[in-house]
Amino acid sequence: MKIPIPDFDASDLPVGAIIRRVYNGEEHVVTVDRAVMPYCPRPSLRAQREAITARRGWWRYIYRERRYKTLTAVAREMTGCATINGNWFFGLRARRRRLRRTRA
């Protein structure tokens, strides 16, 4: 009996999840936190409504005590590469692609 391997997308990761990645011989740890709105001294009411409804501007990932909106932003910080995909870098979608190929 095969045990199904959990397949996560970045948006599926639960609060408190820890993502580990070894890059250039150094282990990097990213923590998934609840989404919080970045500090803004006096955001307009319209900006607040837009951020709440569209979730734009919300920071969810913590890496080296700094907050990032996306895993791609974290991967860019680690690698310095401007064209990297965060899901690919952390291996979050690779399993889904492999499962699709084996089913076909």
C-alpha positions in Angstrom: 0.0 0.0 0.0 1.4 3.3 -1.1 1.2 6.2 1.4 0.3 9.5 -0.5 3.0 12.1 -0.3 1.6 15.5 0.8 1.8 18.0 -2.0 1.8 21.6 -1.0 1.6 24.8 -2.9 2.8 28.0 -1.2 -0.8 29.1 -0.5 -1.6 25.7 1.1 1.1 25.9 3.7 -0.3 26.1 7.3 0.7 28.8 9.8 3.8 27.6 11.7 5.1 25.4 8.9 8.9 25.5 8.5 10.6 25.3 5.1 14.2 24.3 5.0 16.5 24.5 2.1 20.3 24.0 1.8 21.8 26.4 -0.6 25.6 26.9 -1.1 26.3 24.7 1.9 24.2 26.8 4.3 20.8 25.8 5.7 18.2 28.4 5.3 15.0 28.3 7.3 11.7 30.1 6.3 8.8 30.2 8.7 5.2 30.6 7.5 3.4 33.0 9.7 -0.1 34.5 9.7 -0.5 37.2 7.0 0.0 40.7 8.4 -0.3 44.0 6.8 3.0 46.0 6.5 3.3 49.0 8.7 2.1 52.2 7.1 1.8 55.4 9.3 -1.6 56.4 7.9 -3.0 54.3 5.1 -6.1 55.7 3.4 -9.4 53.9 4.1 -9.5 52.9 0.4 -6.0 51.4 0.6 -7.0 49.4 3.7 -10.1 48.1 2.0 -8.2 47.0 -1.1 -5.5 45.3 1.0 -8.1 43.4 3.0 -10.2 42.3 0.1 -7.4 41.5 -2.3 -4.8 40.5 0.3 -2.3 42.7 -1.5 0.6 43.9 0.6 0.3 41.2 3.2 3.5 39.7 4.5 3.5 36.0 5.3 7.0 34.5 5.3 9.7 35.1 7.8 13.4 34.7 6.8 16.2 35.9 9.0 13.8 38.0 11.1 12.5 39.9 8.1 9.0 39.5 6.6 8.4 38.7 2.9 5.2 38.6 0.9 6.1 35.6 -1.3 8.5 32.7 -1.4 9.9 34.1 -4.6 11.0 37.2 -2.7 12.7 34.9 -0.1 14.4 32.9 -2.9 15.6 36.1 -4.5 17.1 37.2 -1.2 18.9 33.9 -0.8 20.3 33.5 -4.3 20.5 37.0 -5.7 18.8 35.7 -8.9 16.0 38.0 -10.1 14.3 35.4 -12.3 13.8 32.6 -9.8 10.5 30.9 -8.9 10.0 30.5 -5.1 7.8 27.3 -5.4 10.4 25.7 -7.7 13.3 26.7 -5.5 11.7 25.2 -2.4 10.4 22.2 -4.2 6.8 22.7 -3.5 5.3 21.9 -6.9 7.7 19.2 -8.1 5.7 16.4 -6.6 2.5 17.5 -8.3 4.2 17.4 -11.7 5.7 14.0 -11.1 2.3 12.6 -10.0 0.6 14.0 -13.2 3.2 12.3 -15.4 2.8 8.9 -13.8 -1.0 9.0 -14.0 -1.1 9.7 -17.7 
